[in-house]
Amino acid sequence: ALANAWKDACTSNRSSAIVIPGGIFKVKEGIFKGPCNSPIDFQLGGTLQAPKSLQGNNWITFERIDRLTLSGEGVFDGQGKAAWKKNDCHKRINCAQLPISLRFNFITNSIVKRITSLDSKNFHINVLGCNNLTFHNINITAPENSPNTDGIHIGRSNRIAITMSKIATGDDCISLGDGSKQINITNVTCGPGHGVSIGSLGRYTNEEPVEGVIVNNCTIINTTNGVRIKTWPSAASGTATNMQFLDIIMVNVSNPILIDQEYCPWNQYNRKIPSKIKISKVSFKNIRGSCATPVAIKLICSRHLPCDEVKVGDIDLTYNGIKGPITSQCTNVRPIISGKQNPKICSSPYVVP
């Protein structure tokens, strides 16, 4: 029925609405594909439940559509609980990929608002090749111990906005892959999870630049990282530039401010090989709150390509644990410092590559 409704709406020469009422509906893999003749409003009032099967890489996909509105108070239930026990992607690099709940491929001039994504098997939302797409007032929820349940992952997309949303997952609340440009993340509450991440970058060859990222007026709670830029120690080259992290509240966050150019999960890469991703024009400003670990600020840049123009200002972070005084750490970077410094930046020396 959904497939037929989509076909009718997509071929109509007038704006159309697809309305799913209240109730629970089991839905197998669904692909809603354009191009379409006119704008479509996809309204979800009930709950769509994914199959419990672990087969395939996708559940719901929207592809090559202009002027799509996905709205309603409904729920996309990925039914991920059984899958998490079999997901070992957090332990090894060449793992079997489980289905992503919602894919947005090559979507333009569109908005997703008020929906909930619950218990995805893998990523909740994946954004690829999109331009001018907004996520507003959405709710993403999975348990803290659910592996690889990233909230929103963005790659090779321009002008993506995430606003007034709540994300609680077992992985990154928001992650930005290569080719992410002009990304605006505002008024987002993140946690638990792994925080807001740019990267990881440099794992593959021919990655596209990351540029023009603003993370503003967000609250991050009980996460393993706060705001993070991470790149692999590998031969793949690239750039990440013009990134701003502004007016952020941290609550019991490990690694509140982190640049990690030695990112190497599973120990699959040789840490002796420096990252060849050039990081520049980064600003961390007016970040305050509490840390779960004593090292509040880590700026670990590449010895091959030290970070340039990293500004750190008006930082007020506290640590009340027993592991020592609050500190910062810098390697291969000379941060430009302004305003309040708590902790003092940086207590470790610059290392000449």
Sine and cosine of phi, psi and omega as CSV:
sin_phi,cos_phi,sin_psi,cos_psi,sin_omega,cos_omega
0.00,0.00,-0.66,0.75,0.02,-1.00
-0.90,0.44,-0.65,0.76,-0.01,-1.00
-0.89,0.46,-0.67,0.74,0.02,-1.00
-0.93,0.38,-0.65,0.76,0.03,-1.00
-0.89,0.46,-0.63,0.77,0.02,-1.00
-0.92,0.40,-0.67,0.74,0.00,-1.00
-0.87,0.50,-0.69,0.73,0.01,-1.00
-0.90,0.43,-0.69,0.72,-0.02,-1.00
-0.92,0.39,-0.64,0.77,-0.08,-1.00
-0.94,0.35,-0.53,0.85,-0.03,-1.00
-1.00,-0.02,-0.11,0.99,0.00,-1.00
-0.94,0.33,0.54,-0.84,0.05,-1.00
-1.00,-0.02,0.06,1.00,0.07,-1.00
-0.84,-0.54,0.38,-0.93,0.05,-1.00
-0.82,0.57,0.67,-0.75,-0.09,-1.00
-0.77,-0.64,0.38,-0.92,0.08,-1.00
-0.79,-0.61,0.70,-0.71,0.15,-0.99
-0.94,-0.35,0.88,-0.47,-0.12,-0.99
-0.91,-0.42,0.87,-0.50,0.08,-1.00
-0.97,-0.25,0.90,-0.43,-0.12,-0.99
-0.97,0.26,0.01,-1.00,0.08,-1.00
-0.88,0.48,0.42,-0.91,-0.06,-1.00
0.80,-0.60,0.07,-1.00,0.01,-1.00
-0.92,-0.39,0.80,-0.61,-0.06,-1.00
-0.78,-0.62,0.81,-0.59,0.05,-1.00
-1.00,0.09,0.80,-0.61,-0.09,-1.00
-0.78,-0.63,0.82,-0.57,0.13,-0.99
-0.97,0.25,-0.11,-0.99,-0.03,-1.00
-0.80,0.59,0.78,-0.63,-0.01,-1.00
-0.83,-0.56,0.76,-0.65,0.04,-1.00
-0.86,-0.51,0.88,-0.48,0.01,-1.00
-0.94,-0.35,0.96,-0.27,-0.26,-0.97
-0.87,-0.49,0.61,-0.79,0.12,-0.99
-0.95,-0.30,-0.32,-0.95,0.08,1.00
-0.95,0.31,0.48,-0.88,0.00,-1.00
-0.92,-0.40,0.33,-0.94,-0.09,-1.00
-0.98,0.21,-0.47,0.88,-0.13,-0.99
-0.54,-0.84,0.19,-0.98,0.04,-1.00
-0.87,0.49,0.54,-0.84,0.03,-1.00
-0.79,-0.62,0.72,-0.70,0.09,-1.00
-0.95,-0.32,0.94,-0.34,0.00,-1.00
-0.99,-0.13,0.96,-0.29,-0.13,-0.99
-0.95,-0.30,0.87,-0.49,-0.02,-1.00
-0.95,-0.30,0.93,-0.38,0.03,-1.00
-0.99,-0.17,-0.42,0.91,-0.05,-1.00
-0.96,-0.27,-0.46,-0.89,0.00,-1.00
-0.88,-0.48,0.82,-0.58,0.15,-0.99
-0.99,-0.12,0.80,-0.60,-0.02,-1.00
-0.95,-0.30,0.76,-0.65,0.05,-1.00
-0.97,0.24,0.38,-0.92,0.14,-0.99
-0.89,0.45,0.47,-0.88,0.07,-1.00
-0.98,0.21,-0.19,0.98,0.03,-1.00
-0.86,0.50,0.54,-0.84,0.01,-1.00
-0.99,-0.12,0.11,0.99,-0.08,-1.00
-0.97,0.23,0.52,-0.86,0.10,-1.00
1.00,0.08,0.22,-0.98,-0.01,-1.00
-0.97,-0.25,-0.14,0.99,-0.13,-0.99
-0.69,-0.72,0.41,-0.91,0.22,-0.98
-0.90,-0.44,-0.95,0.31,0.01,-1.00
-0.93,-0.38,0.81,-0.59,-0.01,-1.00
-0.81,-0.59,0.76,-0.65,0.19,-0.98
-0.94,-0.35,0.79,-0.62,-0.17,-0.99
-0.62,-0.78,0.73,-0.69,0.11,-0.99
0.81,0.58,0.82,0.57,-0.02,-1.00
-0.82,-0.57,0.68,-0.73,0.11,-0.99
-0.95,-0.32,0.67,-0.74,0.06,-1.00
0.89,0.45,0.79,0.61,0.11,-0.99
-0.99,-0.10,0.69,-0.73,0.20,-0.98
-0.88,-0.47,0.87,-0.49,0.11,-0.99
-0.94,-0.34,0.91,-0.42,-0.17,-0.99
-0.59,-0.81,0.00,-1.00,0.04,-1.00
0.89,-0.46,0.11,-0.99,0.01,-1.00
-0.99,-0.15,0.29,0.96,-0.12,-0.99
-0.99,0.13,0.02,-1.00,-0.13,-0.99
-0.78,-0.62,0.73,-0.68,0.23,-0.97
-0.99,-0.13,0.96,-0.28,-0.07,-1.00
-0.99,-0.15,0.95,-0.30,-0.05,-1.00
-0.97,0.23,-0.16,0.99,0.00,-1.00
0.75,0.66,0.80,0.60,-0.13,-0.99
-1.00,0.08,-0.13,0.99,-0.17,-0.99
-0.82,0.57,-0.72,0.69,-0.01,-1.00
-0.93,0.37,-0.51,0.86,-0.04,-1.00
-0.95,0.30,-0.56,0.83,-0.09,-1.00
-0.86,0.50,-0.54,0.84,0.00,-1.00
-0.91,0.41,-0.41,0.91,-0.05,-1.00
-0.98,-0.22,0.03,1.00,-0.02,-1.00
-1.00,-0.01,0.91,-0.42,0.02,-1.00
-0.90,-0.44,0.37,0.93,-0.02,-1.00
-0.93,0.38,-0.34,0.94,0.06,-1.00
-0.99,0.15,-0.05,1.00,-0.02,-1.00
-0.91,-0.42,-0.48,0.88,-0.03,-1.00
-0.61,-0.80,0.43,-0.90,-0.21,-0.98
-0.99,0.16,-0.56,0.83,-0.05,-1.00
-0.97,-0.26,0.92,0.38,-0.06,-1.00
-0.99,-0.17,0.28,-0.96,0.09,-1.00
-0.96,0.27,0.76,-0.66,-0.04,-1.00
-1.00,0.10,0.74,-0.67,0.04,-1.00
-1.00,-0.05,0.26,-0.97,-0.07,-1.00
-0.89,0.45,0.68,-0.73,0.16,-0.99
-1.00,0.08,0.68,-0.73,-0.09,-1.00
-0.91,0.41,-0.81,0.59,-0.09,-1.00
-0.78,-0.63,0.85,-0.53,0.09,-1.00
-0.93,-0.38,0.71,-0.70,0.13,-0.99
-0.88,-0.48,0.97,-0.26,-0.05,-1.00
-0.93,-0.36,0.88,-0.48,0.10,-0.99
0.84,0.55,0.75,0.66,0.05,-1.00
-0.99,-0.13,0.66,-0.75,-0.02,-1.00
-0.77,-0.63,0.54,-0.84,0.15,-0.99
0.77,0.64,0.80,0.60,-0.16,-0.99
-0.69,-0.72,0.22,-0.98,-0.01,-1.00
-0.62,-0.78,0.63,-0.78,0.12,-0.99
-0.87,-0.49,0.83,-0.55,-0.11,-0.99
-0.57,-0.82,0.61,-0.79,0.17,-0.99
0.94,0.33,0.03,1.00,-0.02,-1.00
-0.99,0.14,0.24,-0.97,0.10,-0.99
-0.84,-0.54,0.70,-0.71,0.17,-0.99
-0.93,-0.36,0.84,-0.55,-0.13,-0.99
-0.86,-0.51,0.76,-0.66,0.23,-0.97
0.77,0.64,0.84,0.54,0.07,-1.00
-0.92,0.39,0.46,-0.89,0.08,-1.00
-0.96,0.28,-0.57,0.82,-0.02,-1.00
-0.74,-0.67,-0.67,-0.74,0.08,-1.00
-0.84,0.54,0.56,-0.83,0.13,-0.99
-0.95,0.30,-0.80,0.60,-0.09,-1.00
-0.72,-0.70,0.75,-0.66,0.07,-1.00
-0.84,-0.54,0.78,-0.62,-0.06,-1.00
-0.90,-0.44,0.86,-0.52,-0.04,-1.00
-0.70,-0.71,0.78,-0.62,0.12,-0.99
0.90,0.44,0.48,0.88,-0.06,-1.00
-0.99,-0.15,0.38,-0.92,0.01,-1.00
-0.63,-0.77,0.83,-0.56,0.01,-1.00
0.88,0.48,0.90,0.44,0.02,-1.00
-0.83,-0.56,0.77,-0.63,-0.03,-1.00
-0.90,-0.45,0.69,-0.72,0.18,-0.98
-0.93,-0.36,0.89,-0.45,-0.10,-1.00
-0.78,-0.62,0.78,-0.63,0.10,-1.00
0.82,0.57,0.75,0.66,0.06,-1.00
-0.96,-0.28,0.33,-0.94,-0.03,-1.00
-0.80,-0.59,0.81,-0.59,-0.01,-1.00
-0.83,-0.56,0.81,-0.59,-0.13,-0.99
-0.64,-0.77,0.77,-0.64,0.19,-0.98
-0.42,-0.91,0.41,-0.91,-0.03,-1.00
-0.89,0.46,0.40,-0.91,-0.02,-1.00
-0.86,0.50,-0.49,0.87,-0.05,-1.00
-0.99,-0.12,0.25,0.97,0.03,-1.00
-1.00,0.06,0.88,-0.47,-0.13,-0.99
-0.97,0.25,0.62,-0.78,0.14,-0.99
0.87,0.50,0.47,0.88,0.02,-1.00
-1.00,-0.08,0.79,0.61,0.05,-1.00
-0.77,0.64,0.63,-0.78,0.00,-1.00
-0.93,0.36,-0.92,0.39,0.04,-1.00
-0.75,-0.66,0.84,-0.54,0.10,-0.99
-0.93,-0.37,0.76,-0.65,-0.05,-1.00
-0.88,-0.48,0.70,-0.71,0.07,-1.00
-0.55,-0.83,0.64,-0.77,0.10,-1.00
0.76,0.65,0.73,0.68,-0.05,-1.00
-0.72,-0.70,0.46,-0.89,-0.01,-1.00
-0.86,-0.50,0.56,-0.83,0.12,-0.99
0.82,0.57,0.87,0.50,0.08,-1.00
-0.96,-0.29,0.76,-0.65,0.02,-1.00
-0.87,-0.50,0.68,-0.73,0.11,-0.99
-0.81,-0.58,0.90,-0.43,-0.14,-0.99
-0.71,-0.70,0.52,-0.85,0.17,-0.99
0.76,0.65,0.74,0.68,-0.10,-0.99
-0.80,-0.60,0.34,-0.94,0.03,-1.00
-0.85,-0.53,0.78,-0.62,-0.06,-1.00
-0.74,-0.67,0.84,-0.54,0.04,-1.00
-0.72,-0.69,0.90,-0.43,-0.14,-0.99
-0.60,-0.80,-0.08,-1.00,0.10,-0.99
-0.98,-0.19,0.11,0.99,0.01,-1.00
-0.59,-0.81,-0.45,-0.90,-0.01,-1.00
-0.86,0.50,0.72,-0.69,0.15,-0.99
-0.89,0.46,-0.74,0.67,0.06,-1.00
-0.67,-0.75,0.72,-0.69,0.08,-1.00
-0.75,-0.66,0.64,-0.77,-0.03,-1.00
-0.90,-0.43,0.89,-0.46,0.05,-1.00
-1.00,0.01,-0.13,-0.99,-0.05,-1.00
-0.89,0.46,0.48,-0.88,0.01,-1.00
0.97,0.23,0.17,0.98,0.07,-1.00
-0.99,0.16,0.86,-0.51,-0.08,-1.00
-0.69,-0.72,0.66,-0.75,0.02,-1.00
0.83,0.56,0.88,0.47,-0.01,-1.00
-0.96,-0.27,0.77,-0.64,-0.02,-1.00
-0.84,-0.54,0.90,-0.44,0.01,-1.00
-0.90,-0.44,0.93,-0.36,-0.15,-0.99
-0.70,-0.72,0.68,-0.74,0.07,-1.00
0.82,0.57,0.75,0.66,0.05,-1.00
-0.94,-0.34,0.71,-0.70,0.14,-0.99
-0.98,-0.20,0.83,-0.56,-0.11,-0.99
-0.84,-0.54,0.78,-0.63,0.12,-0.99
0.67,-0.74,0.60,-0.80,0.03,1.00
-0.96,0.29,0.05,-1.00,-0.04,-1.00
0.59,-0.81,-0.39,-0.92,-0.04,-1.00
-0.94,-0.33,0.18,0.98,0.08,-1.00
1.00,0.00,-0.34,-0.94,0.01,-1.00
-0.95,-0.31,0.85,-0.52,-0.14,-0.99
-0.83,-0.56,0.67,-0.74,0.28,-0.96
-0.98,-0.17,0.90,-0.44,-0.09,-1.00
0.93,-0.36,-0.05,-1.00,0.29,0.96
-0.99,0.15,0.52,-0.85,-0.01,-1.00
-0.87,-0.49,0.44,-0.90,0.10,-0.99
1.00,0.03,0.14,0.99,0.03,-1.00
-0.98,0.22,-0.53,0.85,-0.06,-1.00
-0.86,-0.51,0.38,-0.92,0.08,-1.00
-0.97,0.22,0.32,-0.95,0.07,-1.00
0.87,0.48,0.54,0.84,0.10,-0.99
-0.97,0.25,0.52,-0.85,-0.01,-1.00
-1.00,0.02,0.41,-0.91,-0.02,-1.00
-0.89,0.45,0.45,-0.89,0.19,-0.98
-0.95,-0.32,0.76,-0.65,-0.02,-1.00
-0.36,-0.93,0.50,-0.86,0.09,-1.00
0.96,0.29,0.83,0.56,-0.01,-1.00
-0.93,-0.37,0.76,-0.65,0.08,-1.00
-0.82,-0.58,0.84,-0.54,0.14,-0.99
-0.91,-0.41,0.92,-0.39,-0.24,-0.97
-0.69,-0.72,0.69,-0.72,0.14,-0.99
0.83,0.56,0.76,0.65,0.00,-1.00
-0.92,-0.38,0.36,-0.93,0.08,-1.00
-0.85,-0.53,0.79,-0.62,-0.06,-1.00
-0.86,-0.52,0.82,-0.58,-0.21,-0.98
-0.77,-0.63,0.81,-0.58,0.15,-0.99
0.81,0.59,0.73,0.69,0.00,-1.00
-0.93,-0.37,0.31,-0.95,0.02,-1.00
-0.98,0.20,-0.32,0.95,0.13,-0.99
-0.61,-0.79,0.36,-0.93,0.09,-1.00
-0.99,-0.12,-1.00,-0.09,0.12,-0.99
-0.94,-0.33,0.73,-0.68,-0.22,-0.98
-0.61,-0.79,0.62,-0.78,0.22,-0.98
-0.88,-0.48,0.83,-0.56,-0.08,-1.00
-0.75,-0.66,0.73,-0.68,0.03,-1.00
-0.72,-0.70,0.49,-0.87,-0.04,-1.00
-0.99,0.12,0.52,-0.85,0.20,-0.98
-0.98,0.20,0.99,-0.11,-0.07,-1.00
-0.40,-0.92,0.07,-1.00,-0.04,-1.00
-0.99,0.13,-0.19,0.98,-0.03,-1.00
-0.94,0.34,0.76,-0.65,-0.06,-1.00
-0.98,-0.22,0.31,-0.95,0.02,-1.00
0.12,-0.99,-0.07,-1.00,-0.01,-1.00
-0.67,-0.74,0.49,-0.87,0.15,-0.99
-0.65,-0.76,0.88,-0.48,-0.15,-0.99
-0.57,-0.82,0.36,-0.93,0.05,-1.00
0.86,0.52,0.92,0.39,-0.03,-1.00
-0.82,-0.57,0.78,-0.62,-0.06,-1.00
-0.82,-0.57,0.74,-0.67,0.07,-1.00
-0.85,-0.52,0.95,-0.30,-0.23,-0.97
-0.78,-0.62,0.64,-0.77,0.17,-0.98
0.80,0.60,0.89,0.46,-0.08,-1.00
-0.87,-0.50,0.71,-0.71,0.06,-1.00
-0.97,-0.22,0.79,-0.61,0.07,-1.00
-0.96,-0.30,0.71,-0.70,0.05,-1.00
-0.80,-0.60,0.96,-0.29,0.03,-1.00
0.81,0.59,0.80,0.60,-0.08,-1.00
-0.96,-0.28,0.75,-0.66,0.18,-0.98
-0.99,0.17,0.63,-0.77,0.01,-1.00
0.79,0.62,0.88,0.48,-0.05,-1.00
-0.85,0.52,-0.66,0.75,0.00,-1.00
-0.82,-0.58,0.87,-0.49,-0.15,-0.99
-0.58,-0.82,0.84,-0.55,0.33,-0.94
-0.94,-0.35,0.86,-0.52,-0.06,-1.00
-0.80,-0.60,0.99,-0.12,0.04,-1.00
-0.99,-0.10,0.31,0.95,0.13,-0.99
-0.83,-0.56,0.53,0.85,-0.03,-1.00
-0.92,0.40,0.85,-0.52,-0.11,-0.99
-0.44,-0.90,0.94,0.34,0.06,-1.00
-0.92,0.38,0.44,-0.90,0.00,-1.00
0.90,0.43,0.01,1.00,-0.02,-1.00
0.81,0.59,0.64,0.77,-0.04,-1.00
-1.00,0.08,-0.25,0.97,-0.04,-1.00
-0.87,-0.49,0.32,-0.95,0.01,-1.00
-1.00,0.08,0.92,-0.38,-0.03,-1.00
-0.91,0.42,-0.28,0.96,0.01,-1.00
-0.96,0.27,-0.28,0.96,0.06,-1.00
-1.00,0.07,0.87,-0.50,-0.06,-1.00
-0.96,0.28,0.48,-0.88,0.11,-0.99
-0.91,0.42,0.62,-0.78,0.02,-1.00
-0.93,-0.36,0.41,0.91,0.14,-0.99
-1.00,-0.04,0.85,-0.53,0.00,-1.00
-1.00,0.04,0.88,-0.48,0.03,-1.00
-0.97,-0.24,0.77,-0.64,-0.02,-1.00
-0.47,-0.88,0.34,-0.94,0.07,-1.00
0.81,0.58,0.90,0.44,0.01,-1.00
-0.90,-0.44,0.68,-0.73,0.01,-1.00
-0.78,-0.62,0.81,-0.58,0.16,-0.99
-0.91,-0.41,0.93,-0.36,-0.12,-0.99
-0.66,-0.75,0.69,-0.72,0.04,-1.00
0.83,0.56,0.86,0.51,0.06,-1.00
-0.93,-0.38,0.81,-0.59,-0.14,-0.99
-0.58,-0.82,0.34,-0.94,0.04,-1.00
0.70,-0.71,-0.51,-0.86,-0.13,-0.99
-0.83,-0.55,0.54,-0.84,-0.02,-1.00
-0.95,-0.32,0.48,-0.87,0.12,-0.99
-1.00,-0.08,-0.17,0.99,0.00,-1.00
-0.73,-0.69,0.40,-0.91,-0.09,-1.00
-0.96,0.27,-0.40,0.91,0.02,-1.00
-1.00,0.02,0.99,-0.14,-0.12,-0.99
-0.99,0.17,-0.51,0.86,-0.07,-1.00
-0.77,-0.64,0.85,-0.53,0.08,-1.00
-0.82,-0.57,0.88,-0.47,0.07,-1.00
-0.88,-0.47,1.00,0.02,-0.07,-1.00
-0.96,-0.28,0.99,-0.11,-0.09,-1.00
-0.99,-0.16,0.18,-0.98,-0.07,-1.00
-0.95,0.30,0.69,-0.73,0.07,-1.00
-0.96,0.27,-0.32,0.95,0.05,-1.00
-0.99,0.14,-0.63,0.78,0.00,-1.00
-0.71,-0.71,0.99,0.11,0.00,-1.00
-0.83,0.56,0.49,-0.87,0.03,-1.00
-0.92,0.39,0.58,-0.81,0.03,-1.00
-0.87,-0.50,0.54,-0.84,0.12,-0.99
0.81,0.59,0.79,0.61,0.10,-1.00
-0.99,-0.11,0.90,-0.43,-0.04,-1.00
-0.96,-0.27,0.74,-0.67,0.01,-1.00
-0.76,-0.64,0.89,-0.46,-0.06,-1.00
-0.53,-0.85,0.52,-0.85,0.06,-1.00
0.83,0.56,0.85,0.53,0.02,-1.00
-0.97,-0.25,0.78,-0.62,0.02,-1.00
-0.65,-0.76,1.00,0.03,-0.03,-1.00
-0.88,-0.47,0.58,-0.81,-0.02,-1.00
-0.83,-0.56,0.48,-0.88,0.08,-1.00
-0.69,-0.73,0.83,-0.56,-0.06,-1.00
-0.92,-0.39,0.30,0.95,-0.01,-1.00
-0.99,0.14,-0.15,-0.99,-0.09,-1.00
-0.96,-0.29,0.14,0.99,-0.10,-1.00
-1.00,-0.02,0.16,0.99,0.06,-1.00
0.84,-0.54,0.02,-1.00,0.00,-1.00
-0.95,0.32,0.39,-0.92,0.04,-1.00
-0.94,0.35,0.69,-0.72,-0.10,-0.99
-0.63,-0.77,0.04,-1.00,0.14,-0.99
-0.72,-0.70,0.28,-0.96,-0.04,-1.00
-0.62,-0.78,0.75,-0.66,0.01,-1.00
-0.73,-0.68,0.69,-0.72,0.08,-1.00
-0.66,-0.75,0.79,-0.61,0.04,-1.00
0.86,0.51,0.65,0.76,0.07,-1.00
-0.38,-0.93,0.61,-0.79,0.13,-0.99
-0.89,-0.45,1.00,-0.02,-0.06,-1.00
-0.91,0.41,0.54,-0.84,0.10,-1.00
-1.00,-0.03,0.89,-0.45,-0.21,-0.98
-0.96,-0.29,0.65,-0.76,0.07,-1.00
-0.51,-0.86,0.37,-0.93,0.10,-0.99
0.91,0.41,-0.39,-0.92,-0.06,-1.00
-0.92,0.38,0.61,-0.80,0.01,-1.00
-0.76,-0.65,0.99,-0.10,0.11,-0.99
-0.68,-0.73,0.99,-0.16,0.19,0.98
-0.99,0.15,0.17,-0.98,0.07,-1.00
-0.90,0.44,0.63,-0.78,-0.06,-1.00
-0.87,-0.49,0.78,-0.63,-0.26,0.96
-0.92,-0.38,0.53,-0.85,-0.06,-1.00
-1.00,-0.02,-0.20,0.98,0.00,-1.00
-0.97,-0.22,0.43,-0.90,-0.13,-0.99
-0.98,0.22,0.40,-0.92,0.16,-0.99
-0.96,0.29,0.70,-0.72,-0.02,-1.00
-0.96,-0.30,0.85,-0.53,0.01,-1.00
-0.97,0.26,0.80,-0.60,-0.04,-1.00
-0.94,0.35,0.00,0.00,0.00,0.00
